[in-house]
């Protein structure tokens, strides 16, 4: 239910919700789907129904309370907290846990930005709750507008897998941008000029920029250097 992770921009994952359904082109080669199938084959109790069955786990709600040292926690790496099949009352419980464990920083990420905005006013957005949306192509930049209306202290973008150029983004009210290429089987290519343009947009807007990876079938081989350096900026350096 909670585990250390190799994801570059966080430290641990916490999955009070498991399972999901595909909503846009970025979901085509979902890593969580591949992982869920493995966990199902291994007999993990949270994945007995596979990936397409969305399940919420009350027995996972207290997990962050058991972690005594501060953690940067990616919430629902194996799902989407704002999936329509997750009751608003359960999302309330997740937010209550996050508020009650201020030693941790929680990074929530969704593609269902419309539902996020609709429900946002019912939650207590304590400063340790960061809220982000995924934008993979220009067809989905409207998710950023929904995010901008959410009263989180930190609002961030995950532009991963980046599948096309995103010119002239409106970064007003955005505190952090993560960019990364798709990885794993069937990975679609990412052009360097797309990444460079986003980096330059962030520098101009004074928004911290984090370059996660070039991606590819063998992502470690491709690495994560951009212009001969790593870009690991984090939002606490530049809260608006």
HUKA-V81384 format. One record per backbone hydrogen bond with DSSP energy under -1.0 kcal/mol. NH is the residue of the N-H (numbers start at 1). CO is the residue of the C=O. E is the energy in kcal/mol with one decimal. If there is no record, write none. Layout:
BEGIN
((NH:CO:E) (NH:CO:E))
END
This chain:
BEGIN
((3:13:-1.8) (5:11:-1.9) (10:7:-1.4) (11:72:-2.0) (12:72:-2.3) (13:3:-2.7) (14:74:-2.0) (15:1:-2.6) (18:55:-2.8) (19:78:-1.2) (20:51:-2.3) (27:24:-2.2) (28:25:-1.4) (30:27:-1.6) (34:30:-1.4) (35:31:-2.5) (36:32:-2.7) (37:33:-1.9) (38:34:-1.6) (39:35:-2.5) (40:36:-2.5) (41:37:-2.1) (42:38:-1.6) (43:40:-1.3) (44:39:-2.6) (47:44:-1.9) (50:47:-1.7) (55:18:-3.0) (57:16:-3.2) (60:57:-1.7) (61:58:-1.3) (63:60:-1.4) (66:63:-1.7) (73:105:-3.4) (74:12:-3.0) (75:107:-2.5) (76:14:-3.6) (79:76:-1.2) (83:80:-2.1) (86:83:-2.1) (91:87:-1.8) (92:88:-2.1) (93:89:-1.3) (94:90:-2.0) (95:91:-2.5) (96:92:-2.2) (97:93:-2.2) (98:94:-2.2) (99:95:-2.5) (100:96:-2.3) (104:101:-1.7) (105:71:-2.6) (106:128:-3.2) (107:73:-3.5) (108:130:-2.7) (110:132:-1.7) (113:111:-1.3) (116:112:-1.9) (117:113:-2.5) (118:114:-2.1) (119:115:-2.2) (120:116:-1.5) (122:119:-2.0) (123:120:-1.5) (126:124:-1.8) (129:126:-2.1) (130:106:-3.4) (131:154:-2.6) (132:108:-2.7) (133:156:-1.7) (134:110:-1.7) (135:158:-1.8) (140:137:-1.9) (141:138:-1.1) (143:140:-1.6) (144:141:-1.6) (146:142:-1.6) (147:143:-2.1) (148:144:-2.2) (149:146:-1.1) (150:147:-2.2) (152:150:-1.3) (156:131:-2.3) (157:176:-2.1) (158:133:-2.5) (159:178:-3.5) (160:158:-1.4) (162:180:-2.3) (163:136:-2.6) (174:171:-2.1) (175:155:-3.2) (177:208:-2.1) (178:157:-3.0) (179:210:-2.6) (180:159:-1.8) (181:213:-2.1) (184:216:-1.7) (187:184:-1.8) (195:191:-1.3) (196:192:-2.7) (197:193:-1.9) (198:194:-1.8) (199:195:-2.7) (200:196:-2.4) (201:197:-2.3) (202:198:-2.3) (203:199:-2.4) (204:200:-2.4) (205:201:-2.0) (207:202:-2.6) (210:177:-2.7) (211:231:-2.3) (212:179:-3.0) (214:223:-2.1) (216:182:-3.4) (222:218:-1.4) (223:219:-1.9) (226:229:-2.9) (233:209:-1.5) (237:234:-1.7) (238:235:-2.4))
END
